[in-house]
């Protein structure tokens, strides 16, 4: 079996550190919640009635609380 040539300057480089799995999952969850909040805010702009807006505000605050607990 032949090995590919690796220059001397690249042979002993330390491996790039990866994020721990739990931290990466947590960051992905926060990103998804931020996208959901942004989407709800975009939808809220289309509705003019105050009743609809109250529901959207409640959904946004609930998602924000979930995001802050992570």
Helices and strands as residue ranges (DSSP letters): H 8-11, H 21-44, H 50-69
